[in-house]
Amino acid sequence: MNQFGIGQPVRRTEDWKFLTGGACYVADLAPVGCAHAVVVRSSHSHACIRKLYVEEARHMPGVLAVLTGADAKAEGLGGIGVYRVPVGFGGDKAFWPYRPILAVDRVRHLGDGVVLIVAETVACAHDAAEKIVIDYEELPANVSAAMAENSERIWPEAEGNICFSYQLGDCSATETAFAHAAHIEKLQILNNRLSANPLEPRGAVGLCDRRADRFTLYSSTQAPHRTREILCRDVFQIPETSMRVVAMDVGGGFGMKGPVFPEEAMVLWAAKKVGRAVKWIAERSESLVSDMHGRDQYWDAELACDNTGRMLALRVKVDHNIGAYVANNGFVPALLSGAILPTVYGCPIFHASFRGVFTNTPMTGPYRGSGQPESIYVVERLMDRMATRLGIDRIELRRRNYIPATAMPYRTPLGQDYDSGEFDSVLQKALDLADWTGFERRKACSAAFGHLRGIGLASFIEITAIYNDRMEIRMDPSGAATIIAGTFSHGQGHETVFAQMISEWLGIPFHKIRLIQGDTDSVSFGRGTYASRSTSIGGTCLRAACDQIINKGRKIAAHLLEASLEDIEFEHGYFNVVGTDRRIGIEDVARKAYAALRWPNDLGVGLEGIGGYTPETPNYPNGCHICEVEIDPETGRTTILRYTAVDDVGRPINPLLLAGQVHGGVTQGVGQAIMEAVVFDDATGQIISGSFLDYAMPRAADVPLFEVGVHNVPCRTNPIGVKGAGEAGCVAAPPAVINAILDALRPLGVTDIEMPATAERIWRAIHKAKSHNT
């Protein structure tokens, strides 16, 4: 067995440099003569810009340039564009504004960029920023998607502040099903807005080689090629060969670093203006009002069932808060929220109505799970409420409605093709691992100390691994291999996982495999990393590249061993002549492939493979998570005592890294459930959670040791059997945690609680229920 092959718990080879300070982030770059940029941001959430007074700032010591939106417009710089939604989803009627790199005549959210100052030092730039005077005419502001339709238009072209709208399912059939339903359960939910807050804030360094008329951008991005495409096409209107984008080590992204941001264009523009490298690094308070946020959807949902608890129909109306601008992938959460609505249940009829709504807030877009945590949360909350209404055990209600394994492959009413899944078996494994039957005993122990104990579960499925990609493998004359990856690792462990795959398939020693990524001059094409796609899409590309290498290697081996091509087989790193003991290793084949003389022309020079893969359908990881909490009714404080996660990821490549992905995702989901929220003042649009003193995130003490299990059913729609894994925890944790909290509070008469379920909210809910009962 290959101890570094597929299925082995190999420790991440990347971690050594991260743990010893050897990583290189954008903030570490210090090009010779590098200048520093600061963005002067709007202090209002909605206002017209009457006048800008910038002359005093221009004459401050150390200031190299003061640039405005009017300057950008005068120089012909375009705005940041959006990938259009398909016409079937309303793309033909939607309004997709280009985002200016600096505001010209109006600011549309708190933190909107107005002026860029470039100076010798950051301190000089900040001093100059204090001399900028902006004369604003304040306009009415709205921060709520639910209120946007009756608010002042943020974009004159967007009637009712609607960016786009679309519907899924059968409206007429849904109305009929509800009219004949024995039971209807309703739920209204605001899925709270979140900030990703990766360890590394956003940053960018721009350079302009005037002799070559070429830009270089170093950016903390998840998708270097997409960044180059949009900047070249929309902002600078230049060929993509005129720009190099480099993403070095990136300290987390979670989807937030997927789109193109104005600051990336600003540093390039400024570098060309001042003739020097220009560097911008976000401050934390700045990030909270300028990063792309996640979630922020308002749901009005209804579930119809018959007397036995069988689901008849589900209908939802959703307003998705787009923010003031549209991220280039900002529509994705709304689309995935609708597509995954059937989840793991065989509900036959659906109707969903989604709207993307403009508000005076920073833009929203994909955040770990990208719309699917929102849908799963609503459906799992409805399932628990319906179980209570019908007096049916919540586990039994789910089992009655699961899509059976015998129905696979299964097409949902909304058009998703589930290739595999054993949802009941996953549930049972989670129940056993969580010791569900022992809960009442543990609950009694908590009650003896005056505490409330609850247990909750969530079943889920995800849509992952979308879009095609491309990977290369090159073997050098030493027999070592280099992977040139179209995906991009920013914490996932690709350097380790991809090397395990290559070591397994080609028999090359693990330590002789390296990874190149993130440089558009070195990697000809790549889509980056998001949507839990890299292992399944990138891995399948690598499998194809390995097959190319093996096929070419067989020809070379046949020549070297003086055998017929048909007699050459490849196994465990060796090309063998069938029926003999004659063989040659792949490393020796690679060395010979670079022979300088007397080498057959038809064999070419070198040994390499290029693999591309376009999935015909996404894949569908799924699972069941169970959470157990204890609540102190005197304070409302929630303690998560146990958390069990059982996931079906098809074929795990590295179980150690898989567990790490689950741990991280669950912790982020716990954060949404009980503490995280970006909060704006309803009247002014000013941010209330403007620092880490006000925006809470989980610490190690806030989560327990996780119990992680698997019930893997290999994916049938890609040749390596892999399903996505990176977002499961974020999808499952919010409903599992909130269902557990409500289970603990139900004896007191509490039936609903908003996320985040903070200690204060729980305390108030307890006392409100007490007052109603007396």
C-alpha positions in Angstrom: 0.0 0.0 0.0 1.2 3.5 -0.9 1.4 5.3 2.5 1.0 8.6 0.7 -1.7 7.5 -1.7 -5.4 8.0 -1.9 -7.3 7.4 1.3 -4.3 7.9 3.6 -4.4 10.5 6.4 -1.3 12.4 5.2 -0.5 15.6 7.1 -0.5 18.7 5.0 2.9 19.5 3.6 2.0 23.2 3.3 1.7 23.6 7.0 5.4 23.8 7.8 5.8 27.2 6.1 2.6 28.5 7.6 3.6 27.5 11.1 7.1 28.8 10.8 6.4 32.2 9.2 7.7 31.1 5.8 4.5 31.9 3.9 4.4 35.0 1.6 1.2 37.1 1.6 0.5 40.3 -0.3 1.3 42.3 2.8 4.8 40.8 2.8 5.6 42.2 -0.6 7.9 45.3 -0.7 8.9 46.1 -4.3 11.6 48.7 -4.6 10.1 52.2 -4.4 6.7 50.9 -3.4 4.1 53.5 -2.6 1.1 53.0 -0.4 -2.6 53.6 -1.0 -5.4 54.6 1.3 -9.1 54.8 0.2 -11.2 57.6 1.5 -14.6 56.0 2.0 -18.1 57.4 2.3 -19.3 58.2 5.8 -22.9 58.0 4.6 -24.9 55.0 3.4 -26.6 57.0 0.6 -25.8 60.5 -0.6 -25.0 62.6 -3.6 -21.5 64.1 -3.9 -21.9 67.8 -4.4 -18.3 68.7 -4.3 -14.9 67.2 -3.6 -12.1 69.3 -2.1 -8.8 67.5 -2.7 -6.2 70.2 -3.5 -4.9 70.5 0.1 -4.4 66.8 0.2 -2.5 66.8 -3.0 0.1 69.2 -1.5 0.6 67.2 1.7 4.2 66.0 2.3 4.8 62.6 0.8 1.7 62.5 -1.4 2.2 61.2 -4.9 -1.3 61.2 -6.3 -4.9 62.0 -5.3 -7.4 60.2 -7.6 -11.1 60.5 -7.9 -14.0 58.8 -9.7 -14.1 61.8 -12.1 -10.4 61.2 -12.9 -11.1 57.6 -13.7 -14.1 58.5 -15.9 -12.0 61.1 -17.8 -9.3 58.6 -18.5 -11.9 56.1 -19.9 -11.6 53.5 -17.2 -14.7 51.3 -17.1 -16.6 49.8 -14.2 -16.5 46.2 -12.8 -18.9 44.1 -14.7 -21.1 41.1 -13.7 -21.4 37.6 -15.1 -24.9 37.7 -16.6 -27.6 35.4 -15.1 -29.1 33.0 -17.8 -32.2 34.4 -19.5 -34.3 31.6 -17.9 -33.5 33.1 -14.5 -34.6 36.6 -15.5 -31.4 37.8 -17.0 -33.2 39.4 -19.9 -35.2 41.7 -17.6 -32.7 42.3 -14.9 -30.6 45.4 -14.3 -26.9 44.7 -13.9 -25.0 48.0 -13.1 -21.3 48.3 -13.7 -19.5 49.3 -10.5 -17.3 52.3 -10.8 -13.9 51.8 -9.2 -14.5 55.1 -7.3 -17.8 56.8 -6.8 -18.5 59.6 -9.2 -21.6 61.5 -8.2 -23.3 59.3 -5.7 -22.3 57.0 -2.8 -24.5 54.0 -2.3 -23.3 52.4 0.9 -21.3 53.2 4.0 -17.7 52.6 3.0 -18.1 53.2 -0.7 -14.8 54.3 -2.1 -14.6 58.0 -3.1 -10.9 59.1 -3.2 -7.7 57.2 -3.6 -4.6 58.7 -2.0 -1.1 57.4 -3.0 1.8 58.4 -0.8 5.3 57.4 0.3 3.9 55.8 3.5 0.6 54.6 4.9 0.9 57.3 7.6 1.4 60.0 4.9 -1.7 58.8 3.0 -3.8 58.8 6.2 -2.7 62.3 7.0 -3.7 63.5 3.5 -7.0 61.7 3.9 -7.9 63.9 6.8 -7.6 66.9 4.5 -10.1 65.6 2.0 -13.5 67.4 2.3 -16.5 65.9 0.7 -19.8 67.9 0.5 -22.6 65.3 0.7 -26.3 65.7 0.1 -27.6 62.9 2.3 -30.4 60.8 0.8 -32.8 58.4 2.4 -31.2 55.0 3.1 -32.5 51.5 3.3 -30.6 48.5 4.6 -33.4 45.9 4.5 -34.3 43.8 1.5 -37.8 43.5 2.9 -38.3 47.3 2.8 -36.5 48.0 -0.4 -39.5 48.1 -2.8 -40.9 51.2 -1.1 -37.6 52.9 -0.5 -35.8 55.5 -2.7 -34.2 54.0 -5.7 -30.5 53.3 -5.4 -30.2 52.9 -9.2 -32.8 55.0 -11.2 -33.0 52.1 -13.7 -34.0 49.5 -11.1 -37.7 49.8 -10.5 -38.6 48.9 -6.9 -34.9 48.4 -6.3 -35.2 45.0 -7.9 -32.0 43.7 -9.5 -33.4 40.5 -10.8 -36.3 38.1 -10.1 -37.0 34.5 -11.1 -39.4 31.7 -10.3 -39.0 27.9 -10.1 -41.5 25.1 -10.0 -45.2 24.9 -10.7 -47.3 27.7 -9.1 -50.7 26.3 -10.1 -50.0 22.8 -8.8 -48.5 24.2 -5.6 -51.6 26.3 -4.9 -53.8 23.2 -5.5 -51.7 21.1 -3.1 -51.9 23.7 -0.4 -55.6 24.0 -0.8 -56.1 20.3 -0.1 -53.4 19.9 2.5 -54.3 18.6 6.0 -51.6 20.6 7.7 -49.6 23.8 6.8 -46.6 25.1 8.7 -45.4 28.6 8.1 -42.1 30.3 8.9 -40.6 33.7 8.3 -36.8 34.0 8.6 -34.1 36.5 8.1 -30.9 34.6 7.4 -28.5 37.0 9.1 -25.8 38.8 7.2 -22.2 37.6 7.8 -18.7 38.8 7.2 -16.1 36.2 6.2 -13.2 37.8 8.2 -10.4 35.6 6.9 -7.1 35.7 8.8 -5.6 37.6 5.9 -7.5 40.8 5.0 -7.8 41.7 1.3 -4.8 43.3 -0.2 -3.3 44.2 -3.6 0.0 45.4 -5.1 0.0 46.9 -8.6 2.9 47.4 -10.9 3.0 48.9 -14.4 5.9 48.2 -16.8 5.6 51.2 -19.1 8.2 49.9 -21.6 6.3 46.6 -22.1 2.9 48.4 -21.5 2.0 45.6 -19.1 0.4 45.4 -15.7 1.2 43.0 -12.9 -1.2 42.6 -10.0 -0.5 40.7 -6.8 -3.8 40.1 -5.1 -5.3 38.1 -2.3 -7.8 36.4 -4.6 -9.4 33.0 -5.0 -9.6 33.2 -8.8 -6.6 34.9 -10.5 -7.7 34.2 -14.1 -11.2 35.6 -13.5 -9.7 38.7 -11.9 -7.5 39.2 -15.0 -10.4 38.7 -17.3 -12.7 41.2 -15.7 -10.1 43.9 -15.1 -8.8 43.6 -18.7 -12.2 43.4 -20.3 -14.3 45.9 -18.3 -11.9 48.3 -16.6 -8.9 48.8 -18.8 -10.2 47.4 -22.1 -6.9 45.7 -22.9 -5.9 42.2 -24.0 -5.4 39.7 -21.2 -1.8 39.2 -22.4 -1.2 42.8 -21.1 -1.8 41.8 -17.5 -0.3 39.2 -15.2 -2.2 38.4 -12.0 -0.4 36.5 -9.2 -2.0 35.1 -6.1 0.6 33.9 -3.7 -0.3 32.5 -0.3 -3.8 33.5 0.5 -4.9 33.3 4.1 -8.5 32.2 3.7 -11.3 33.4 1.5 -14.6 31.4 2.1 -16.0 32.8 -1.2 -15.5 36.5 -0.2 -12.2 36.7 -2.2 -13.8 35.3 -5.3 -15.1 38.5 -7.0 -13.1 41.4 -8.4 -12.9 44.4 -6.1 -12.3 48.1 -7.0 -9.1 48.3 -5.1 -7.5 45.8 -7.5 -8.2 48.2 -10.3 -7.1 51.2 -8.2 -3.6 50.0 -7.5 -2.9 49.2 -11.2 -4.3 52.6 -12.3 -2.3 54.3 -9.6 0.9 52.4 -10.4 0.7 53.6 -14.0 0.1 57.2 -12.9 3.0 57.4 -10.4 5.4 55.1 -12.2 5.9 53.0 -9.1 4.5 49.9 -7.4 1.4 50.7 -5.3 0.3 48.7 -2.3 -3.1 48.6 -0.5 -3.9 46.5 2.5 -7.3 46.6 4.1 -7.7 47.5 7.8 -10.2 45.4 9.7 -12.7 48.2 10.3 -12.4 49.0 6.6 -13.0 45.3 5.6 -16.3 45.2 7.5 -17.7 47.9 5.3 -16.0 47.1 2.0 -15.7 43.3 1.8 -18.4 41.2 0.1 -20.8 39.9 2.8 -22.8 36.7 2.8 -26.3 35.4 3.5 -28.9 38.2 4.2 -32.0 36.6 2.8 -35.5 37.1 4.0 -37.7 34.0 3.6 -41.4 33.6 3.8 -41.9 29.8 3.6 -44.7 27.3 3.9 -44.8 23.5 4.0 -47.9 21.4 3.3 -48.3 17.8 4.5 -51.0 15.2 4.7 -52.3 13.6 7.9 -49.4 11.0 7.9 -46.7 13.7 7.6 -46.0 13.1 4.0 -44.8 16.3 2.3 -47.2 17.6 -0.4 -45.8 20.9 -1.4 -43.3 23.6 -0.4 -43.6 27.3 -1.4 -41.2 30.1 -0.6 -40.8 33.8 -1.4 -37.3 35.1 -0.9 -35.8 38.5 -1.0 -32.0 38.3 -1.4 -30.2 41.4 -0.3 -27.7 42.1 -3.2 -26.4 45.3 -1.6 -25.7 48.5 -3.4 -23.6 46.8 -6.1 -23.6 43.4 -7.7 -20.6 41.2 -7.2 -19.6 39.6 -10.4 -20.9 36.3 -8.9 -23.5 38.0 -6.6 -26.5 36.2 -8.1 -25.2 32.7 -7.3 -26.6 32.5 -3.7 -30.1 33.2 -4.9 -29.9 30.7 -7.7 -28.5 27.9 -5.5 -31.0 28.6 -2.8 -33.7 27.8 -5.2 -32.1 24.8 -6.9 -31.4 22.9 -3.7 -34.8 23.4 -2.1 -36.0 19.8 -2.4 -32.9 18.8 -0.3 -33.1 15.1 0.7 -36.9 14.9 0.7 -39.3 13.5 -1.9 -41.6 16.5 -1.8 -43.4 16.3 -5.2 -44.4 19.9 -5.8 -42.6 23.2 -5.3 -42.9 26.9 -6.1 -40.2 29.4 -5.3 -40.1 33.1 -6.1 -36.7 34.8 -5.7 -35.8 38.5 -6.0 -32.4 40.1 -5.8 -32.9 43.4 -4.1 -30.7 46.5 -4.0 -30.1 48.1 -0.6 -27.6 50.7 0.8 -25.3 48.1 2.1 -22.0 46.5 0.9 -22.5 43.9 -1.8 -23.3 40.3 -0.9 -22.3 37.1 -2.7 -21.1 33.5 -2.2 -20.0 32.7 1.3 -19.2 29.1 2.2 -22.2 27.2 1.0 -23.5 30.0 -1.2 -27.2 30.0 -0.8 -27.5 26.4 0.3 -27.2 27.0 4.0 -30.1 29.4 3.7 -32.4 26.8 2.0 -31.4 23.9 4.2 -31.9 26.0 7.3 -35.5 26.9 6.3 -36.5 23.3 5.3 -35.0 21.7 8.4 -36.7 24.3 10.7 -40.0 23.6 8.9 -39.5 19.8 9.4 -39.1 20.2 13.2 -42.1 22.5 13.4 -44.3 20.2 11.4 -43.2 17.2 13.6 -44.3 19.2 16.6 -47.6 20.1 15.0 -48.4 16.5 14.0 -47.1 14.9 17.2 -44.7 12.8 15.1 -41.1 12.1 16.1 -38.9 14.4 14.1 -36.7 11.5 13.1 -39.6 9.5 11.9 -41.0 12.5 10.0 -37.7 12.8 8.1 -37.6 9.0 7.4 -41.1 9.1 5.9 -40.0 11.8 3.5 -36.4 10.8 2.5 -35.8 10.0 -1.1 -35.0 6.3 -0.9 -31.6 4.9 -2.0 -33.5 2.7 -4.4 -34.8 5.8 -6.3 -31.2 6.8 -7.3 -30.5 8.3 -9.7 -33.3 10.8 -8.9 -34.4 13.9 -10.7 -35.9 16.5 -8.3 -39.0 18.5 -9.3 -36.6 21.5 -9.7 -34.3 19.7 -12.2 -31.4 18.5 -10.1 -30.1 15.0 -10.9 -29.0 13.2 -7.7 -26.7 10.4 -8.8 -26.4 8.7 -5.4 -27.3 9.0 -1.7 -28.4 6.8 1.2 -30.0 9.4 3.4 -31.6 7.0 5.9 -28.3 5.2 6.4 -26.5 8.4 7.0 -29.1 9.5 9.6 -28.8 6.2 11.4 -25.0 6.4 11.6 -25.3 9.9 13.0 -27.9 8.8 15.6 -25.6 6.0 16.7 -22.5 8.1 16.8 -24.3 10.8 18.8 -25.9 8.4 21.2 -29.3 9.8 20.5 -31.1 7.2 22.7 -29.0 8.3 25.7 -30.1 11.9 25.4 -32.9 11.7 28.0 -30.5 10.5 30.6 -28.1 13.4 29.9 -31.1 15.8 29.8 -32.0 14.7 33.3 -28.5 15.4 34.5 -28.6 18.9 33.2 -32.0 19.5 34.8 -30.6 18.5 38.2 -28.3 21.6 37.9 -31.2 23.8 36.8 -30.1 23.8 33.1 -32.0 23.1 29.9 -30.7 20.6 27.5 -31.7 20.1 23.9 -30.8 18.1 20.9 -31.3 18.9 17.2 -30.5 17.5 13.8 -30.2 18.5 10.2 -30.2 16.4 7.1 -28.8 18.1 4.0 -27.5 17.9 0.5 -25.4 20.3 -1.5 -24.8 21.1 -5.2 -21.0 21.2 -5.7 -18.3 20.9 -8.3 -19.6 23.2 -11.0 -17.8 24.4 -14.2 -15.0 22.9 -16.0 -11.2 23.3 -15.5 -7.8 22.3 -16.7 -4.7 20.8 -15.0 -1.3 19.9 -16.3 1.4 17.5 -15.1 5.0 17.9 -16.3 7.7 15.4 -15.5 11.3 16.7 -15.6 14.5 14.9 -16.5 15.0 14.0 -12.8 11.8 12.0 -12.8 10.0 14.5 -10.5 6.5 15.9 -11.4 5.1 19.4 -11.3 1.3 20.0 -11.2 0.2 23.2 -12.9 -3.2 23.8 -11.3 -6.2 25.7 -12.6 -7.7 25.4 -9.2 -6.4 27.6 -6.4 -5.7 26.5 -2.8 -6.1 29.1 -0.1 -6.3 26.7 2.9 -7.8 23.6 1.5 -4.5 21.5 1.2 -4.3 21.0 -2.5 -0.5 20.6 -2.4 -1.0 17.5 -0.3 -4.2 16.1 -1.8 -3.1 16.5 -5.4 0.3 14.9 -4.7 -1.5 11.9 -3.1 -3.5 11.5 -6.3 -0.4 11.6 -8.5 1.5 9.3 -6.3 -1.3 6.8 -6.4 -1.9 6.9 -10.1 1.6 7.3 -11.4 3.7 5.7 -8.6 5.9 8.8 -8.3 7.2 9.3 -4.8 5.1 11.8 -2.9 8.1 14.1 -2.0 8.9 14.4 -5.7 5.6 16.2 -6.6 5.2 19.9 -6.4 2.4 22.3 -7.1 2.4 25.6 -9.2 -0.8 27.7 -9.0 -2.1 31.2 -8.9 0.1 32.9 -11.6 -1.6 33.6 -14.9 1.8 33.7 -16.6 2.6 30.1 -15.4 -0.9 28.6 -15.5 -2.5 29.0 -18.9 -6.0 28.8 -17.6 -7.9 28.1 -14.4 -11.2 28.9 -12.7 -9.9 29.0 -9.2 -11.5 27.4 -6.1 -15.0 27.7 -4.9 -18.2 25.6 -4.6 -16.3 22.6 -3.2 -15.0 21.8 -6.7 -11.3 21.4 -6.6 -10.9 17.8 -5.5 -13.6 16.4 -7.8 -13.1 18.7 -10.9 -9.4 19.3 -10.4 -8.8 15.6 -9.4 -10.6 14.4 -12.5 -8.5 16.7 -14.7 -5.4 15.2 -13.0 -6.7 11.7 -13.7 -7.0 12.6 -17.4 -3.5 14.1 -17.4 -2.1 10.9 -15.7 -3.8 8.8 -18.4 -2.1 10.9 -21.1 1.3 10.4 -19.4 0.7 6.7 -19.1 -0.3 6.4 -22.7 2.8 8.3 -23.9 4.9 6.5 -21.4 3.8 3.1 -22.8 5.0 4.2 -26.2 8.4 5.2 -24.8 8.7 2.1 -22.7 7.9 -0.1 -25.7 10.7 1.6 -27.6 13.2 1.3 -24.7 12.3 -2.3 -23.9 12.1 -3.3 -27.6 8.6 -4.6 -27.2 5.3 -4.3 -28.9 3.1 -1.4 -27.6 0.3 -4.0 -27.0 2.5 -5.9 -24.6 3.2 -2.9 -22.3 1.1 -2.5 -19.2 1.4 0.1 -16.4 1.1 -0.8 -12.8 2.4 0.8 -9.5 4.8 3.1 -11.2 6.3 0.6 -13.7 5.8 -0.2 -17.3 6.0 -4.0 -17.7 6.3 -6.3 -20.7 3.4 -8.7 -20.2 4.5 -12.2 -19.3 8.1 -11.3 -18.6 10.1 -9.8 -15.8 11.2 -6.9 -18.0 10.1 -3.5 -16.8 11.1 0.1 -16.5 10.0 2.7 -13.9 8.1 5.8 -14.9 11.0 8.0 -13.5 13.4 6.3 -15.8 11.0 6.7 -18.7 10.8 10.4 -18.0 14.6 10.7 -17.9 14.9 8.9 -21.3 12.2 11.1 -22.8 14.6 14.0 -22.7 17.3 12.3 -24.6 19.2 14.8 -26.8 20.3 12.4 -29.6 19.0 9.3 -31.4 15.5 9.7 -30.2 12.5 8.8 -32.4 10.8 11.9 -33.6 7.3 10.5 -33.2 7.9 10.2 -29.4 8.4 13.9 -29.0 10.5 15.4 -26.1 9.6 15.1 -22.5 6.7 13.5 -20.6 3.7 15.5 -19.7 -0.1 15.4 -19.7 -2.9 18.0 -19.9 -6.3 17.1 -18.5 -9.6 19.0 -18.9 -12.9 18.0 -17.5 -16.4 19.4 -17.9 -19.0 17.9 -15.6 -22.3 17.0 -17.2 -23.9 17.5 -13.8 -22.8 18.7 -10.4 -22.2 16.2 -7.6 -24.3 16.1 -4.4 -22.5 15.5 -1.1 -24.9 15.0 1.8 -25.0 14.2 5.4 -26.7 14.5 8.8 -25.4 16.6 11.7 -26.6 16.4 15.3 -26.0 19.0 17.9 -26.5 18.9 21.7 -26.7 22.1 23.8 -27.1 23.1 27.3 -28.7 26.5 28.3 -28.5 28.4 31.5 -32.0 29.9 31.9 -30.7 32.6 34.3 -28.3 34.1 31.7 -29.4 32.6 28.3 -25.9 31.3 27.7 -25.7 28.4 25.3 -23.0 25.8 25.6 -22.5 23.3 22.7 -21.7 20.1 24.5 -21.6 17.6 21.6 -21.6 17.9 17.9 -21.7 14.9 15.5 -21.2 15.1 11.8 -21.7 12.2 9.4 -21.0 13.1 5.7 -21.2 11.3 2.4 -18.3 12.8 0.3 -18.2 9.9 -2.2 -14.5 8.9 -2.0 -12.3 10.7 0.5 -8.8 11.4 -0.7 -7.4 12.3 2.7 -9.6 11.6 5.8 -7.4 13.9 8.0 -8.0 16.9 5.8 -11.6 16.0 5.3 -12.1 16.1 9.1 -10.4 19.5 9.1 -12.7 20.8 6.5 -15.7 19.6 8.5 -14.4 21.1 11.7 -13.8 24.5 10.1 -17.2 24.6 8.3 -19.1 23.6 11.5 -17.3 26.3 13.5 -18.4 28.9 10.9 -21.9 27.6 11.0 -22.0 27.7 14.8 -20.9 31.3 14.5 -23.8 32.2 12.3 -26.2 30.3 14.6 -25.3 31.9 17.9 -23.1 35.0 17.6 -22.3 36.4 14.1 -24.2 39.2 12.4 -23.4 42.3 10.4 -25.8 44.9 11.8 -26.7 48.3 10.3 -28.8 51.0 11.9 -32.2 50.9 10.2 -32.6 54.7 10.0 -29.1 55.8 9.0 -27.4 52.7 7.5 -24.5 53.2 9.9 -22.8 50.0 10.9 -23.3 48.9 14.4 -21.0 45.8 14.3 -18.1 47.9 13.0 -15.2 46.1 14.8 -14.3 42.8 16.3 -15.5 44.2 19.6 -19.0 44.1 18.1 -18.8 41.4 15.5 -18.4 38.2 17.5 -16.8 35.0 16.1 -16.4 31.5 17.7 -13.3 30.8 19.7 -11.9 27.4 20.6 -13.9 27.4 23.8 -17.2 27.9 22.0 -17.1 24.6 20.2 -16.7 21.0 21.5 -14.5 18.2 20.2 -16.3 17.1 17.1 -17.4 13.5 16.4 -16.8 13.1 12.6 -18.0 10.0 10.7 -18.6 9.1 7.1 -21.0 7.1 5.1 -19.6 7.3 1.6 -21.4 6.4 -1.5 -19.1 6.9 -4.5 -20.2 9.6 -6.9 -21.3 8.1 -10.2 -20.9 11.2 -12.3 -17.1 11.6 -12.3 -14.5 8.9 -12.8 -12.8 9.3 -9.4 -16.0 9.0 -7.3 -15.4 12.2 -5.3 -18.0 14.6 -4.0 -17.4 18.0 -2.6 -16.6 18.4 1.1 -15.5 21.9 2.0 -18.9 23.5 2.8 -20.9 20.8 4.5 -20.3 22.1 8.1 -21.5 25.6 7.2 -24.6 24.1 5.6 -25.6 21.8 8.4 -24.6 23.6 11.6 -27.1 26.5 11.7 -30.2 24.3 11.6 -28.7 21.6 13.8 -27.7 24.2 16.5 -31.0 26.2 16.3 -33.1 23.1 16.4 -31.2 22.0 19.5 -31.7 25.3 21.2 -35.5 25.3 20.4 -35.7 21.7 21.6 -34.2 22.9 25.0 -36.6 25.9 25.1 -39.8 24.2 23.9 -40.9 23.1 27.4 -40.9 26.8 28.3 -43.2 27.7 25.4 -40.5 29.2 23.1 -41.1 28.1 19.5 -38.9 30.4 17.5 -35.6 32.3 17.9 -33.7 34.5 15.4 -30.2 33.9 14.4 -27.8 34.7 15.9 -29.4 33.1 19.0 -27.3 35.2 21.4 -27.5 34.8 25.2 -29.5 38.0 25.3 -32.0 36.9 22.7 -32.5 33.5 24.5 -32.9 35.2 27.9 -35.5 37.6 26.4 -37.3 34.7 24.8 -37.4 32.8 28.0 -38.8 35.8 30.0 -41.3 36.6 27.2 -42.6 33.0 27.3 -42.8 33.2 31.1 -44.9 36.4 31.0 -47.3 34.8 28.5 -47.7 31.7 30.7 -48.5 33.7 33.9 
